[in-house]
Amino acid sequence: MDPFARFPFLPTTVVGSFPVEQGSGLSGLLDPFRHAVKVAVDAQVRAGIDIISDGQVRGDMIRAFSTRLPGIHGQEVVNKVLPASGAITVNDTRYALSCHPLVKGILTGPTTLSHGLHIATPTYRNREDLARDLAAALVPEALSLERAGVCMLQVDEPILSTGAASLDAGREALSRVTSALEVPVSLHVCGDLSEIIDQLLSFPVAMLDIECAKSPENLDLLERRSLQGKKLGIGCVDSSDPAVEPVSVIRERVERAVDLLGPDALLFDPDCGLRMLPKEAAFGKISHMVAAVREVRQALG
């Protein structure tokens, strides 16, 4: 069975993070981010996003996971890294699932995590060794998200486009996570992909999600290349710019991707997370994105 069969034609989604609006009062003291989760989920549902997330509001992409993993203290790896004693993102994801039928789980990838930490123990000779144990530590979280009912899992590996990490080691670490799952996995990599696109297309994932609004040349890289059966997440709004693009501009980006690659393999989302934008800009961007994609759907019949 096609794991993407549940998705609508030309589905819209998000890369993940949303601006944080912390709660107040007693509930805010007990859990200052619970309100932020509700605000982020509500914004995505109101905007009409097809596949939402929990908003990733509980910290930056490194600390949201590293602070929960034994063997890590602050930003320092001080001992062998082990799985968390409990779920990290599952409760927030379950809340999103109570509000919307299609929700993606999101993990920061093991290679990006390994480069966001300082190794302060002889347990690890290098970051590749650390990434292997980080991958093993993420597997229980990935399986918990799958059991909770996510329709897909996104693994964020922005470090892969920087040249700082070995792509072969990154593929090996990621495969330790993906091999344990039945739910489709999307690999998100932003930045200039001109030197690594062929390697990324060989990664053991069902979908590759890339930045194409700020970096339109990334879309050109895919023309006349075999997608090796993968779906593509096409970034069509610039998450680094607070200015909300007109629907017409986003529609042009969507149409260009459809013209180059055909409609059947594509999903559309922002280039990256929206956490650093004002919440009004974040909502405006995803709302305009939804409107643009709906216009293209209607035009295609």
Buried (B, 14 or more C-beta within 10 A) or exposed (E): EEBBEBBEEBBBBBBBBBBBBEBEEEEBEEBBBBBBBBBBBBBBEEBBBBBBBBBBBBBBBBBBBBBBBBBBEEEBBBBEBBBBEEBBBBBBBBBBBEBBEBBBBBBBBBBBBBBBBEBBEEBBEEBBBBBBBBBBBBBBBBBBBBEBBBBBBBBBBBBBBEEEBBBEBBBBBBBBBBEBBEBBBBBBBBBBBEEBBEBBBEBBBBBBBBBBBBBBEBBEBBEEEEBEEBBBBBBBBBBBBBEBBEBEBBBBBBBBBBEBBEBEBBBBBBBBBBBEBEBEBBBBBBBBBBBBBBBBBEEEE
